[in-house]
């Protein structure tokens, strides 16, 4: 007789037993007996032991992978915390509102990116961990994990921030990942940064085809972005300084006095300055290409009106339109450089842009004189109108669309710039020095050569030509110097304070008539106008690139406004002396220049009272000191 065994079954198992017992020739007892016999077979323990061992190995592998991932995450958090606490310089109280506002905008975009990745089913940390765990050099070199330029495409969202869409990537086999854990079971936290960086950087090691493609892309950007904006700035410089060459024909034809000539020339700076703030806002909002191409048409209209003017007021209106049309040239150009080129190239490209644009002043001397002899000043302005239209069309067609960085409706505004005490430390010195250089080179240097030096027209134009060359060379030298000196911890701010000193000495040499060739001090004065390279580099340290257009425009208001005041007030002071045989006396120019120099010296002392030596956001330096 078989022993009786009682078995307690759950309801689902009991239901399944009922179904099995309904088969022909089967009973509940027979089914249970067969199940127990199978369970207690001699080889069953070995089979079950193998299955349990396999599952335990899988659990152990998963735990090791989880441990590795946690170490990577903790090390990444530790590195970020150390950078924020030990490397990032503390913000001044005046900078904190702007930083908070910008941080909120960036956090909103961060949240949008996280939402987009969740919707797409991709994980950035998973991608990073897969790359860390992959140990196959061939895999790392040929199959980068979702990198831009390989299996990753980039598009622009409406707010102008780049978003990424991951492509398909062959996944690393689990065996490779498991091997990684077996090879480095004793990796410490100190070894993790190297372990992280090596696979992350491996796909980006330069190869011949990649360098060729990057080289081609850079030159394409130069042709489509850099050169069109350089052409616009070239025209702006040409319009700014052309009155020094055509002053004599205008004076003879319209009977202009020194005050009329000063007003006619300086009205360019007045409308230029008045347009700076709206231009900066529009450039940040709609992009530099669209705004520059539209505004430059006003310069074409002003040049055409200037060419047909038959009285002083039409000349004044045409010159005012030219100033309006040229007002976006530098702001839009510098904004384009910030948007389309790497940050480390910005100071040098700024210097190159100002240098090449300064050749407009070169063209306004001897080359313009040759054209005056053949087509007259009216024909010259007709030609400039045509060239302005062509330049506007080139910018509209060639410059890529939709690459601006500040979205519509942004809360970032001019208040951040104009409430920053660092801006008010910089603006007076930058405005008085650069505005003086522009005003003197644009008009009064020529009048000095004629009235005081007694030079004939050919010698006068030769000196203006040399001044224009000095201005162009100064832009290049200062741009390169600013970039090189950063490596030694010298930012553009102390460099600006030092550059101002020879600028003052040169003006003093002109006023005191130091026995030197007349072109020498005037070359230094003209080169001082290229200090905009340093001023804009300082702004790049003060403010984020989202505010590049507005910050440049905010400072340009002071540059151009000061140039207007200097150009007009010098003429106003000189007018108090009676001209002798059509020439104003030397003391008239000396008095006007000396008053202006005193104002510049006051701005320089204000600048050097306390100037931080750190290059701010751009350089990452954290120390402060005085000049």
ABEGO torsion letter per residue (X at the ends): XBBBBBBBBBAAAAAAAAAAAABBGBBAAAAAAAAAAAAABAAAAAAAAAAAAAAAAAAAAAAAAAAAAAAAAAAAAAAAAAAAAAABBBBBAAAAAAAAAAAAAAAAAAAAAAAAAAAAGBBAAAAAAAAAABABAAAAAABBBGBBGBABBBBBBAAGBBBBBBBBBBBBBAAAAAAAAAABAABBAAAAAAAAAAAAAAAABBBAAAAAAAAAAAAAAAAAAAAAAAAAAAAAAAAAAAAAAAAAAAAAAAGBBAAAAAAAAAAAAAAAAAAAAAAAAAAAAAEAAAAAAAAAAAAAAAAAAAAABABAAAAAAAAAAAAAAAAAAAAAAAAAAAAABBAAAAAAAAAAAAAAAAAAAAAABAAAAAAAAAAEAAAAAAAAAAAAAAAAAAAAAABBBGABABBBGBABBAAAAAABAAAAAAAAAAAAAAAAAAAAAAAAAAAAAAAAAGBBAAAAAAAAAAAAAAAAAAAAAAAAAAAAAAAAGBBAAAAAAAAAAAAAAAAAAAAAGBBBBAAAAAAAAAAAAAAAAAAAAAAAAABBAAAAAAAAAAAAAAAAAAAAAAAAAAAAAAAABBBBGGBBBAAAAAAAAAAAAAAAAAAAAAAAABBBABAEAAAGBABBBBX
